[in-house]
Structures are given as structure tokens and as C-alpha cells.
Amino acid sequence: MENQYSTKLPAFVQNLMIASGLPTLVSLLLILGLQSSAFGQQVKNRQSYIITVSRDTIYGTIKPLAGDGGKQISFRAANGNQYTNYSPAALQAFVIEGNTYKAVDVPVAENKTERTFMFSLVEGKMSLYKLIDVFYIKTPGDTLIKLEKRDVRATINDNSNGRQVMDIERGNYIREDKKYIGTLLFLMSDCEQIASDISRTDFTAKALSKLVQQYNLCISPAESVNSAKNPYQLTTRFGVRAGVVSSTFKYAAPGYSLQRPVYFDFNPETNFTAGIFLEMSHRNRVSIQPEISITKKGGSGIAPFNHSINSLAEFSFTYLQVPISVYYNLTKTRIRPFISAGGVYSRLLNYHAQVKATDYNRWRDVSMQKYGLGVRAGAGLSFVLTPRNRVGLEYTWENTLTNRSESIFNMTQISHGISLKATF
């Protein structure tokens, strides 16, 4: 019987690899990435489950519905084939990637509530929940209170309390009204020792969570406090990348000063790149991405390799590259533009490098160094499919000092790449 965790490369990927003549190592890297991703997906499913109103716990895969505002999720049991939609009325809570979302009755009008899924930041005598960008406090008496922070427009002559900042577009001032501070001072008045901390608390999930935990420990030191598991630590995903790279070279030939070199350009050549990576993301905004990839580069040109004698040069390189980049998502929407920057180490696996004088037919092999160091920058778009899975299109620019043999020449490589990415 076939292993349910086995992963096969899609046919179009296999055809691309055969057509491009990629070495066998690329196949191993891609398969390793997909196998690791499949294993990671199975582990994730064990951390995702729903708790029904009858308190049954069912493990599986959860997809919060985009734009639904906490009103519904889509769930597929671990051994099931189809997704089923669940409203807050049908569940007590659901857990996804270690984070708990509880079904809470939210006041919407006098004597009227609406049951909604909210992110549970802290659970205890006093609880803290978040719905999109709105925070709610649940008091020891089970009353749900909304925390408010309002910016009130005011003229320069307004003498009311609050911090004033300039509204450049409209030419007046905005007074920052920290109403939530007064609410917290009232709700936590039975713990005087944290009063000064309340006045300094920012309107952020991290600051409010810390304050609520302090309050719970103050009024009930012996009672445990459950806080959100992952809102501030890294989320890891595996991924694969494949694309094309256009490279060219600049170098200073013998006879030219390496302190103030005269550079000669190669004609660019387009080749293939593929690899696997690990994405370590902080709150889906900033991530660190180490990668292992196979990249082919090449080019040809005419330059005075042997002092003043013009020579024709032809190069073809295959590298094992290890780039490490920092990525920053500009938005948290379903389509996310991003930018990246980092460094790259290159190790030459094999190469073909020859030169010959333009008026002779004899080729001469060129000795190359085996390593290189450089910088990389990029930009692109990421498309979110599920909370964990996404695909993306990325442009990368790379400048690498590499393959320099002091007895021959000093070389700089410039590369431009377009690649497709997928994370799991």
C-alpha cells in the first residue's frame, strides 16, 4: 500500500528539469523539500482542531474564511475528504498552529449579542481577546468590555487632555484620546501595585497581554494563566523555488591595475535555478529565509586576457548557493507585496572556462577559484492560499565577487532572476 505521506514531483517540474539538464542533486533537493513540507503539514494538522459544543475534540485542517470577520471557518477532519463550514454557534473554540480562537458573545446593541470567533490572547480571572484590530476584556464577572482608543480632531486652541499631533493634510491637530487607560484603571482598581504600569501601557497585543497577566497574578497568584502560544514567536514553513537567471560578468584583465580596474563586460546568458528554503516568520510580517539552491550561470565576451591581446572567453558555471535573506511583507492582505535583502555564499560544483586569442584557434583552460561571496536583494508578490500555504513570484538581483584567480583576472558576477516560490 502506498505511504500516505509520500510526495511525488509534478510532471511539469520533472519535464523542466530534464529539458534544462539540471544535475541529479537538484532532484534530491526538491524532493527533500517537498517531503519535509509534507511531514510539516502532517505535524501541523495534529496542532489544529475544533472543540464542539458537546466538548468533542476533532483534529484536522482549518481554513478561516477570508473577510468573514470571525463568523465562520472551514474544517476538514484528518481522515476526511471534504471541508465543512462551522459557525461560532456550533463550536466552543478552534485551535490552529497552537493559537486558540474562542466563540464569544459580543455585545452589538442593548440586550443583544452576536457570537463571534475571537483570538484568545490571555485566559484567566481576567481574559483578553482580539477581533481584527479590536481588543476586548472579559472581567471576573464574565462581562465583556471593549477597549477603545479614539483619535479626536481638535484645533490648536483645544486645551483638553491628550497628546496632540499635527494632521498635515487638513491643517489641524489630532488629539490622541486614550480612553482604554481609564477603562483598565477602573477594571483593575483592586490591584493598586500595577496602576503605574497601566498608565504606561500601549494599545498593542503584546503590551495589553503583559498587563492582563500581571493583573491575574496580582489577584490570584496561585492560579495559572494561559496566554497565546505563538503571537510573538517564529512560525516555520518549508518551501521550494524554481526559475530563470540571467547573468553577466565584469572583470579586470592582467595588465590593468586591480586598485583602479578597468572592467570588461560579458554578454549575458540565461540559465536555470532551483532550490529549497526554510521560512522563519514573525507575525507574518518579517521573516528570515535560509536557502540551498543549484544555479547555472554563463557568458562569453572579448577582452585582453593576455595583456593587450584580445581573447575570446567562454564560461559556464554550476553553483551550490546558500543565500540568507530577510523578507518584509508590506501588507497582511491575501496578496502581499514584499521586499528582501541579504547575503549569499556560492560554491563552484563544476565549470567550463576557456579563452583563446581572436586570431588563433587554440583554446586555453582557465583556472577558477571555488567560492564566492555576495549580496542579494529582491521584490515580489506572495499569494496566500491558506494560513500556511502560499505561492509567490520574486525578482532577485545579485552581485557576487567570485571565481577570481589572481594569476588570470578579477571577476564580479551580476545576476537577475525571476522565480516561482511555494511554501508549505
C-alpha positions as CSV (number, residue, x, y, z in Angstrom):
1,M,0.0,0.0,0.0
2,E,1.3,3.5,-0.9
3,N,2.5,5.6,2.0
4,Q,0.0,8.4,2.7
5,Y,2.9,10.8,3.4
6,S,4.8,10.1,0.2
7,T,5.3,13.1,-2.2
8,K,6.0,13.0,-6.0
9,L,7.3,15.8,-8.1
10,P,4.7,17.1,-10.5
11,A,5.2,16.0,-14.2
12,F,5.8,19.6,-15.4
13,V,8.6,20.0,-12.8
14,Q,10.3,16.8,-14.0
15,N,10.0,17.9,-17.6
16,L,11.6,21.2,-16.9
17,M,14.4,19.6,-15.1
18,I,15.1,17.1,-17.9
19,A,14.9,19.9,-20.5
20,S,17.3,22.1,-18.7
21,G,19.8,19.4,-18.0
22,L,19.9,20.0,-14.2
23,P,22.1,17.7,-12.2
24,T,20.7,14.9,-10.1
25,L,21.4,16.9,-6.9
26,V,18.6,19.4,-7.8
27,S,16.2,16.5,-7.9
28,L,17.3,15.4,-4.5
29,L,17.0,18.9,-3.1
30,L,13.5,19.4,-4.5
31,I,12.3,16.0,-3.3
32,L,13.8,16.7,0.1
33,G,11.9,20.0,0.3
34,L,8.6,18.5,-0.7
35,Q,9.0,15.5,1.7
36,S,9.9,17.9,4.6
37,S,6.9,20.1,3.7
38,A,4.6,17.1,3.6
39,F,5.8,16.0,7.0
40,G,5.4,19.5,8.4
41,Q,1.8,19.6,7.1
42,Q,1.0,16.4,9.0
43,V,2.5,17.7,12.2
44,K,0.5,21.0,11.8
45,N,-2.7,19.0,11.5
46,R,-2.1,17.5,14.9
47,Q,-1.9,21.0,16.3
48,S,-5.1,22.1,14.6
49,Y,-8.5,21.0,15.9
50,I,-12.0,22.1,16.7
51,I,-13.9,21.8,20.0
52,T,-17.6,21.3,19.5
53,V,-20.4,22.5,21.8
54,S,-20.6,18.9,23.2
55,R,-16.9,19.3,24.0
56,D,-15.7,16.8,21.4
57,T,-12.2,17.5,20.1
58,I,-11.6,16.7,16.4
59,Y,-8.2,17.1,14.7
60,G,-7.9,18.2,11.1
61,T,-7.1,21.1,8.8
62,I,-8.7,24.6,9.4
63,K,-9.1,27.4,6.9
64,P,-10.5,30.7,8.3
65,L,-12.6,32.2,5.6
66,A,-11.1,35.5,4.4
67,G,-13.1,38.6,5.0
68,D,-15.6,36.8,7.2
69,G,-14.8,38.8,10.4
70,G,-14.8,35.8,12.7
71,K,-18.2,34.5,11.7
72,Q,-17.2,31.1,10.1
73,I,-14.4,28.6,9.5
74,S,-13.9,25.7,7.1
75,F,-12.8,22.4,8.6
76,R,-11.7,19.1,7.2
77,A,-11.2,16.1,9.6
78,A,-7.8,14.4,9.5
79,N,-9.3,11.4,7.7
80,G,-11.9,13.3,5.7
81,N,-12.0,14.4,2.1
82,Q,-14.4,17.4,2.3
83,Y,-14.4,20.7,4.1
84,T,-17.4,21.7,6.3
85,N,-18.2,25.2,7.4
86,Y,-18.8,25.9,11.1
87,S,-20.2,29.0,12.7
88,P,-19.4,30.1,16.3
89,A,-22.8,28.7,17.4
90,A,-21.6,25.2,16.5
91,L,-18.2,25.3,18.3
92,Q,-16.7,26.3,21.6
93,A,-13.3,27.1,20.1
94,F,-10.8,26.1,17.4
95,V,-7.0,25.9,17.6
96,I,-4.8,26.5,14.6
97,E,-1.0,26.3,14.7
98,G,-1.1,26.5,18.5
99,N,-3.3,29.6,18.7
100,T,-6.8,29.4,20.3
101,Y,-9.9,31.2,18.9
102,K,-12.9,31.1,21.2
103,A,-16.6,31.6,20.4
104,V,-17.6,34.6,22.4
105,D,-20.9,36.5,22.7
106,V,-20.1,40.1,21.7
107,P,-22.5,42.9,22.6
108,V,-23.7,44.7,19.5
109,A,-26.7,46.6,20.9
110,E,-28.6,46.9,24.2
111,N,-29.6,43.5,25.4
112,K,-28.3,41.9,22.1
113,T,-25.2,39.9,21.5
114,E,-23.6,38.2,18.5
115,R,-21.5,35.1,18.8
116,T,-18.1,35.5,17.1
117,F,-14.7,33.8,16.9
118,M,-12.1,35.9,18.7
119,F,-8.3,35.3,19.1
120,S,-7.6,34.4,22.8
121,L,-4.6,36.4,23.9
122,V,-4.9,35.6,27.7
123,E,-7.2,33.3,29.6
124,G,-7.6,33.6,33.4
125,K,-9.6,35.5,36.0
126,M,-9.5,38.4,33.5
127,S,-9.2,37.4,29.8
128,L,-8.1,39.3,26.8
129,Y,-9.5,38.7,23.3
130,K,-8.8,40.3,19.9
131,L,-11.1,40.6,16.9
132,I,-9.2,42.0,13.9
133,D,-7.8,45.3,15.4
134,V,-10.3,45.5,18.4
135,F,-9.5,44.3,21.9
136,Y,-12.0,43.0,24.5
137,I,-11.6,42.4,28.2
138,K,-13.6,39.7,29.9
139,T,-13.9,40.5,33.6
140,P,-14.0,38.0,36.5
141,G,-17.8,38.5,36.4
142,D,-17.9,37.4,32.8
143,T,-18.7,40.8,31.4
144,L,-17.2,41.6,28.0
145,I,-15.9,45.2,27.7
146,K,-14.5,46.8,24.6
147,L,-11.2,48.7,24.9
148,E,-11.3,51.9,22.9
149,K,-8.6,54.3,21.7
150,R,-10.0,57.2,19.7
151,D,-8.2,60.0,17.9
152,V,-10.3,63.2,18.2
153,R,-9.8,66.1,15.8
154,A,-9.1,69.3,17.6
155,T,-7.9,72.8,16.8
156,I,-4.6,74.3,18.1
157,N,-6.6,76.1,20.8
158,D,-8.1,72.9,22.3
159,N,-6.9,72.7,25.9
160,S,-8.4,69.2,26.7
161,N,-6.2,66.4,27.9
162,G,-4.4,64.1,25.5
163,R,-1.4,64.1,23.2
164,Q,-1.7,66.4,20.2
165,V,-0.1,65.5,16.8
166,M,-0.2,67.5,13.6
167,D,-2.6,66.4,10.8
168,I,-0.7,67.7,7.8
169,E,-3.3,67.1,5.2
170,R,-6.1,69.0,6.9
171,G,-4.0,71.6,8.7
172,N,-5.4,70.9,12.2
173,Y,-4.5,68.7,15.1
174,I,-5.4,65.1,16.2
175,R,-5.7,64.6,19.9
176,E,-4.9,61.0,20.9
177,D,-7.6,60.0,23.4
178,K,-6.5,57.0,25.5
179,K,-9.9,56.1,26.8
180,Y,-8.8,52.5,27.2
181,I,-6.4,53.6,30.0
182,G,-9.3,54.8,32.1
183,T,-11.2,51.6,31.5
184,L,-8.3,49.5,32.6
185,L,-7.7,51.6,35.7
186,F,-11.3,51.1,36.7
187,L,-11.4,47.3,35.9
188,M,-8.0,46.7,37.7
189,S,-8.6,49.0,40.7
190,D,-8.3,46.1,43.1
191,C,-4.6,45.8,42.3
192,E,-3.0,49.1,43.2
193,Q,0.6,47.9,42.6
194,I,0.1,47.9,38.8
195,A,-1.6,51.3,38.5
196,S,1.6,52.9,37.2
197,D,2.1,50.1,34.6
198,I,-1.5,50.7,33.4
199,S,-0.8,54.4,32.6
200,R,2.2,53.4,30.5
201,T,0.6,50.6,28.6
202,D,0.5,50.9,24.8
203,F,-2.6,49.8,22.8
204,T,-0.9,46.7,21.3
205,A,-1.5,43.0,21.8
206,K,1.9,42.5,23.4
207,A,1.6,45.3,26.0
208,L,-2.1,44.5,26.9
209,S,-1.4,40.8,27.2
210,K,1.5,41.5,29.6
211,L,-0.7,43.8,31.7
212,V,-3.6,41.4,31.9
213,Q,-1.2,38.6,33.0
214,Q,0.2,40.9,35.7
215,Y,-3.3,41.6,37.0
216,N,-4.2,37.9,37.1
217,L,-1.1,37.1,39.1
218,C,-1.8,40.0,41.4
219,I,-5.3,39.0,42.4
220,S,-4.8,35.2,42.2
221,P,-1.1,34.2,42.4
222,A,-1.8,30.5,42.8
223,E,-4.0,30.3,39.7
224,S,-2.3,29.5,36.3
225,V,-2.6,31.9,33.5
226,N,-2.9,30.7,29.9
227,S,-1.5,33.1,27.3
228,A,-1.5,32.9,23.5
229,K,1.2,30.5,22.4
230,N,2.6,31.9,19.2
231,P,1.8,35.5,18.6
232,Y,5.4,36.6,19.1
233,Q,7.5,33.7,18.2
234,L,8.6,32.4,14.8
235,T,6.4,30.3,12.5
236,T,8.3,28.0,10.3
237,R,7.4,26.9,6.7
238,F,9.3,24.8,4.1
239,G,9.3,25.9,0.5
240,V,10.7,25.3,-3.0
241,R,11.8,27.7,-5.7
242,A,12.4,27.4,-9.4
243,G,13.1,30.0,-12.1
244,V,15.4,31.5,-14.6
245,V,18.5,33.6,-14.0
246,S,20.3,35.9,-16.5
247,S,24.0,36.5,-15.5
248,T,26.8,38.7,-16.8
249,F,30.4,39.2,-15.7
250,K,32.7,42.1,-15.2
251,Y,36.5,41.6,-14.8
252,A,39.9,43.3,-14.8
253,A,42.3,41.5,-17.1
254,P,46.1,41.2,-16.4
255,G,48.0,44.4,-17.2
256,Y,45.3,46.6,-15.5
257,S,45.5,47.9,-12.0
258,L,43.3,46.0,-9.6
259,Q,43.2,49.0,-7.3
260,R,41.6,51.0,-10.1
261,P,40.5,48.3,-12.5
262,V,39.1,48.7,-16.0
263,Y,36.1,46.4,-16.3
264,F,35.1,44.4,-19.4
265,D,31.6,43.1,-19.8
266,F,30.5,39.7,-20.9
267,N,27.4,39.0,-23.0
268,P,24.6,37.9,-20.7
269,E,23.3,34.3,-20.7
270,T,20.1,32.9,-19.3
271,N,20.1,29.6,-17.3
272,F,18.1,27.8,-14.6
273,T,18.0,27.9,-10.8
274,A,16.1,25.7,-8.3
275,G,16.3,25.1,-4.6
276,I,14.6,24.6,-1.2
277,F,14.3,27.0,1.7
278,L,13.1,27.4,5.3
279,E,11.0,30.4,6.1
280,M,11.0,31.6,9.7
281,S,8.3,34.2,10.0
282,H,7.5,36.7,12.8
283,R,3.8,37.6,12.8
284,N,3.6,37.2,9.0
285,R,5.5,40.5,8.7
286,V,9.2,39.9,8.9
287,S,10.9,36.6,8.1
288,I,14.4,35.1,7.8
289,Q,14.9,32.7,4.9
290,P,18.0,30.4,4.6
291,E,18.1,28.6,1.3
292,I,20.0,25.9,-0.6
293,S,19.9,26.2,-4.4
294,I,21.6,25.0,-7.6
295,T,22.2,27.8,-10.1
296,K,23.8,27.7,-13.5
297,K,25.5,30.8,-14.9
298,G,27.5,31.6,-18.0
299,G,28.5,34.1,-20.6
300,S,31.0,35.0,-23.3
301,G,32.9,38.0,-24.4
302,I,36.1,39.5,-25.9
303,A,38.7,41.2,-23.7
304,P,42.5,41.5,-23.4
305,F,43.1,38.5,-21.2
306,N,46.8,38.2,-22.1
307,H,47.8,41.8,-21.6
308,S,47.0,43.7,-24.8
309,I,46.0,40.7,-26.9
310,N,42.2,40.4,-27.3
311,S,40.9,37.0,-26.4
312,L,37.5,35.3,-26.7
313,A,36.3,33.8,-23.4
314,E,33.5,31.3,-22.8
315,F,32.3,30.4,-19.3
316,S,29.7,28.0,-17.9
317,F,29.4,27.5,-14.1
318,T,27.2,25.4,-11.9
319,Y,27.0,26.6,-8.3
320,L,25.7,25.4,-5.0
321,Q,24.4,28.6,-3.4
322,V,23.5,29.3,0.2
323,P,21.7,32.7,0.4
324,I,20.3,34.0,3.7
325,S,17.8,36.9,3.3
326,V,15.5,39.0,5.4
327,Y,12.0,39.4,3.9
328,Y,9.5,42.1,4.8
329,N,5.8,41.9,3.8
330,L,4.4,45.4,3.1
331,T,0.8,44.3,3.8
332,K,-1.0,41.4,5.5
333,T,-3.7,41.1,2.8
334,R,-4.2,38.0,0.7
335,I,-1.9,39.4,-2.0
336,R,1.2,40.6,-0.2
337,P,4.0,42.7,-1.9
338,F,7.4,42.1,-0.2
339,I,11.0,43.2,-0.4
340,S,14.1,41.3,0.6
341,A,17.9,41.7,1.2
342,G,20.7,39.5,2.4
343,G,23.9,37.8,1.6
344,V,24.9,34.7,-0.5
345,Y,27.7,32.2,-0.4
346,S,28.5,30.3,-3.6
347,R,30.5,27.1,-4.0
348,L,31.5,26.1,-7.5
349,L,30.5,22.5,-8.3
350,N,31.7,22.3,-11.9
351,Y,32.6,24.6,-14.7
352,H,33.8,25.0,-18.2
353,A,36.1,28.0,-18.7
354,Q,38.3,28.7,-21.8
355,V,39.9,31.6,-23.5
356,K,41.7,31.9,-26.9
357,A,43.3,34.8,-28.8
358,T,41.0,36.1,-31.5
359,D,43.5,35.4,-34.3
360,Y,44.3,31.8,-33.0
361,N,42.3,28.6,-32.9
362,R,43.9,27.2,-29.7
363,W,41.7,27.3,-26.6
364,R,43.3,27.6,-23.1
365,D,41.7,26.4,-19.9
366,V,41.3,29.0,-17.2
367,S,41.8,28.0,-13.5
368,M,39.0,29.2,-11.3
369,Q,38.6,29.6,-7.5
370,K,35.9,27.6,-5.9
371,Y,34.0,30.0,-3.8
372,G,32.4,33.5,-3.8
373,L,30.6,35.9,-1.5
374,G,28.0,38.5,-2.5
375,V,24.8,40.4,-1.7
376,R,21.3,39.8,-2.9
377,A,18.1,42.0,-3.0
378,G,14.6,41.3,-4.3
379,A,11.0,42.2,-4.5
380,G,7.8,40.3,-5.4
381,L,4.3,39.3,-4.7
382,S,3.0,36.5,-2.4
383,F,-0.4,35.0,-2.8
384,V,-1.9,33.5,0.4
385,L,-3.9,30.3,-0.3
386,T,-4.3,29.1,3.3
387,P,-2.9,30.3,6.7
388,R,0.2,28.1,5.9
389,N,0.4,27.6,2.2
390,R,1.2,30.3,-0.3
391,V,2.8,30.8,-3.8
392,G,4.8,33.8,-5.0
393,L,6.7,35.4,-7.8
394,E,10.0,37.1,-7.0
395,Y,12.6,39.1,-8.8
396,T,16.2,39.0,-7.4
397,W,19.3,41.0,-8.1
398,E,22.7,39.5,-7.0
399,N,26.2,40.9,-7.0
400,T,28.9,38.4,-6.3
401,L,32.7,38.6,-6.0
402,T,33.7,35.1,-7.1
403,N,35.8,32.9,-9.3
404,R,38.8,35.2,-9.2
405,S,42.1,33.6,-9.9
406,E,44.8,36.2,-9.3
407,S,47.1,34.9,-12.0
408,I,44.3,35.4,-14.6
409,F,41.8,38.1,-13.6
410,N,39.5,39.6,-11.0
411,M,35.8,38.9,-11.6
412,T,32.4,40.2,-10.5
413,Q,29.1,38.5,-11.3
414,I,25.9,40.4,-11.8
415,S,22.7,38.3,-11.9
416,H,19.0,39.0,-12.4
417,G,16.5,36.2,-11.6
418,I,12.7,35.6,-11.9
419,S,11.4,32.6,-9.9
420,L,8.3,31.0,-8.6
421,K,8.1,30.1,-4.9
422,A,5.7,27.9,-2.9
423,T,5.6,27.4,0.9
424,F,4.0,24.6,2.9
